[in-house]
Amino acid sequence: TACAVVLSAGIGERFISPGAVAKTFLGMGDPGDDLIIMSFRMPRILVALFAGICLAAAGSILQGLIRNPLASPDIIGVTG
C-alpha cells in the first residue's frame, strides 16, 4: 500500500516523481510539491484508504454474521 500511496500522490495534472514524493513525505521536498501533495492529493488518498478499510470491515462483518465464507448480498435480500 505504501507504493500505491506514493504513486497516487505523484500522479495528477502535474506529475511529481516518486523520489520527490518521498522527499516531501520526509519534510525535505520542494515547497510547491509540498503544497500539491499535502493539501490537494493526500486528502483524496486518505479518503480512498479509509473507504476501502470500511468496505472491507463491512464485508467481513456480513460474512461473520451469516457464517458463510462465500456470503453474497443477495443471500439476505440486499440486491432489491
N, C-alpha and C positions, 0 to 999 in steps of 0.2 A: 504494500500500500504506500510505502514511502516513495517508491519510484513513481507511482501514479500521481501522488501529490506534487512532486517536483515537476513532472511533465505537464500536469494540468496548470500549475502556476506559471509555466513558461509559455503556454500556448494561448494565443489571443490575437487581437489586431496587430499588436506589436510583439513579435517573438522575442523571448528572453531565453538565453542558453541555460541549460541545466546547471552549469558551473556558476553563472551569475545568480541563479535562483538559490543555490546552496549558500553562496556568499551572503545573499540578502537574509536568509534564514539565520545565519550566524552573526548578523549585525555588521558585516564588513562590505556590504554591497553599495551600489550607486544609489544616491537619494531618489532619482527618478524611478529606478527599478523597485526601490523600497515602497514608494507611493503606489505604484501599479499593483505590485504583488500583495502587499499587506492591506491596502484599502479597498481594492476592487476585486481581486481574484481569490483571496483567502476566505472571505465570507461565503462565496459561491462554493468553494471546495468544502468548507466545514458544514454547510447546509446539506450538500450531497452526501458527505460522510455520515452525518447523523441520521439522515433519511434512510440510508442503507442499513445502518445499525438498527433503527426502529423497525424496518420491514423484516429484517432477519429475526429480531426478537418476536415480532408478531407471528411469523411463520412457525417459529419454534414453540411458542405458547399454544398455537392452534393444534399442532401435531401432538403436543403433550396432553392437551385436554381430550382429544379424540382417541388417543392411544393407538394411533395408526401412523407408522413412519412414512407411509405413502399417501397421507391425507391430502385432499384437494378441496377447494372451496365448494364445489358442487355437492359434496357429501352432506354438508349441513345446510344446503339451500341458499348459499350466498350468491350464486350466479344470477338469480332472478332479481 
